[in-house]
Amino acid sequence: MVEHNQLLAQSIFPRLNCNQYNNDGSYRDDINRLVDNRMVGGFVVFDGSVETVQNVLAELRSRSGGALLFAADCEDGVTMRFSGGTQFPSMMALGNSRDVSTTYSVARSIAREMRSIGLHWNFAPVADINTNPENPIINVRAFGESPELVSDHVHAYVQGMQDGGVAACAKHFPGHGDTSVDTHSQLAVLDADRRRLNSVELLPFRNAVRNGVRSIMVGHIGVPALDPSGLPASLSEAITRNVLRLELGFDGVIVTDALDMNAITDTYGAGEAALMAYHAGVDVLCIPADPVAAYEALVAAFSAKRITVSRLRDSSSRIGAMRKWAAAFQDDVQTQSLTWRGHDLIALEAARRSISTSGRLRNLAEPLVIVAMVDTPENDKAEEWLRHVADWHKGEAHAVVVTPDVAPERVCEIMEMIDGAASVMMALFVKPRGYAGTVGLSSAQREIADRALGRPAILISFGNPYLLRDAEPSVRIDTFSASSASLAASIEALARATK
């Protein structure tokens, strides 16, 4: 029975906050207890510098005798979750480059950085097709709007990632692109018929399976055409087992999206959700709301013969195969340098290839007013970009950063600045964020944008490319990303558009 319990535990991957592990003794004891009691198969890693992550994972790997797998969301690089490393352009930027060799090179570079700090598994690429411009959580995380383009770049990303020794994970099955809510907050519904699903949403996943992706993440998405009960795909046997396993022929690791999202916790308890997902055919339970409750629910179900030995061995065999595959690439990460030669150049070249520019403004008259819209007060990308602008534009310029909650009196002041300007440049720093519910501007920001774009102006979007599509600026530049490389490449595009 102890052996069976340990095999069940291989399916549980709780959240690991590396900074908290270092600074909170009680939290560290809780994590170590899970490891020492063999109640987990690995962790989903968050927070900390790359140096901190490298040290924490090395400690836990040693403590477990090398038995743990470490996963993270590093869609556009380790900087998505950790400080340090190379900021690569978003997936939509890579898709816009129309160059799969660039996508391969970026993914291979991300894999190198992940392996250097001790990570084995990347919850990427996003295989969703962003057919809904109002989607609040996918947006620039997808490669694009075309099933064929997304399929091609998913293939290139998977190949680059796995050639670099990190298991890739196509997500969010069976497709999160044509939805209108964020599953961090509530259950999403994909209301498409089976014919549409086969020709659009499922195409990138079929291609990924055909080309050897090692894992697939099922989303918290209701799909009535596949399961009329309304269960989220992550808990649905009709979707996970019948479609993904049997129809698509996938025999790798199936992992849930995070089980602590509101789409699950608003309806199901931690143990109940874990057991439902396991019964549905999932191998790995990602970030259960309570990992101990999840473990106990699986153990109790096995004792009651609600989980068969055959089912248990199937999942443990798949997870074991991934662990063995990852071990073949294993390096002594404690001695690896965390300086990655050439990656900045790879990121910059990818950013250059991805930019879209339309229009021309030959005379950037002064005074120039620059308005940078940010999605949160904590977003420091506008300030980084403004430093680039200052290095490029030596004339008279006045810059302002506008947060969503900008005060009414400040709106009036900014309007007056715009009215007194000879030229206006507007930059949008808005990207998808969990629990935000939108990838848009506040009403106050939109009011300022309408005033600014009612005159000769330059509009640069460093995120959501669907924002202000009804505007007609003199120049529009889309980078699809606010990576450091994309900020630098935008200045080159500006220089060409204003000659």
Secondary structure as GFF3:
##gff-version 3
##sequence-region A 1 499
A	DSSP	alpha_helix	2	9	.	.	.	ID=ss1
A	DSSP	beta_strand	12	13	.	.	.	ID=ss2
A	DSSP	beta_strand	15	17	.	.	.	ID=ss3
A	DSSP	alpha_helix	18	23	.	.	.	ID=ss4
A	DSSP	alpha_helix	25	36	.	.	.	ID=ss5
A	DSSP	beta_strand	42	46	.	.	.	ID=ss6
A	DSSP	alpha_helix	50	63	.	.	.	ID=ss7
A	DSSP	beta_strand	69	72	.	.	.	ID=ss8
A	DSSP	three_ten_helix	78	80	.	.	.	ID=ss9
A	DSSP	alpha_helix	91	97	.	.	.	ID=ss10
A	DSSP	alpha_helix	100	117	.	.	.	ID=ss11
A	DSSP	beta_strand	121	122	.	.	.	ID=ss12
A	DSSP	three_ten_helix	139	141	.	.	.	ID=ss13
A	DSSP	alpha_helix	147	163	.	.	.	ID=ss14
A	DSSP	beta_strand	169	173	.	.	.	ID=ss15
A	DSSP	beta_strand	188	189	.	.	.	ID=ss16
A	DSSP	alpha_helix	194	199	.	.	.	ID=ss17
A	DSSP	alpha_helix	203	210	.	.	.	ID=ss18
A	DSSP	beta_strand	215	218	.	.	.	ID=ss19
A	DSSP	beta_strand	221	222	.	.	.	ID=ss20
A	DSSP	three_ten_helix	233	235	.	.	.	ID=ss21
A	DSSP	alpha_helix	237	239	.	.	.	ID=ss22
A	DSSP	pi_helix	240	247	.	.	.	ID=ss23
A	DSSP	beta_strand	253	256	.	.	.	ID=ss24
A	DSSP	alpha_helix	262	265	.	.	.	ID=ss25
A	DSSP	alpha_helix	270	280	.	.	.	ID=ss26
A	DSSP	beta_strand	285	286	.	.	.	ID=ss27
A	DSSP	alpha_helix	291	303	.	.	.	ID=ss28
A	DSSP	alpha_helix	309	327	.	.	.	ID=ss29
A	DSSP	three_ten_helix	333	335	.	.	.	ID=ss30
A	DSSP	alpha_helix	343	354	.	.	.	ID=ss31
A	DSSP	beta_strand	356	359	.	.	.	ID=ss32
A	DSSP	beta_strand	368	374	.	.	.	ID=ss33
A	DSSP	alpha_helix	381	392	.	.	.	ID=ss34
A	DSSP	beta_strand	397	402	.	.	.	ID=ss35
A	DSSP	alpha_helix	408	419	.	.	.	ID=ss36
A	DSSP	beta_strand	423	429	.	.	.	ID=ss37
A	DSSP	alpha_helix	443	452	.	.	.	ID=ss38
A	DSSP	beta_strand	457	461	.	.	.	ID=ss39
A	DSSP	beta_strand	475	478	.	.	.	ID=ss40
A	DSSP	alpha_helix	484	497	.	.	.	ID=ss41
###
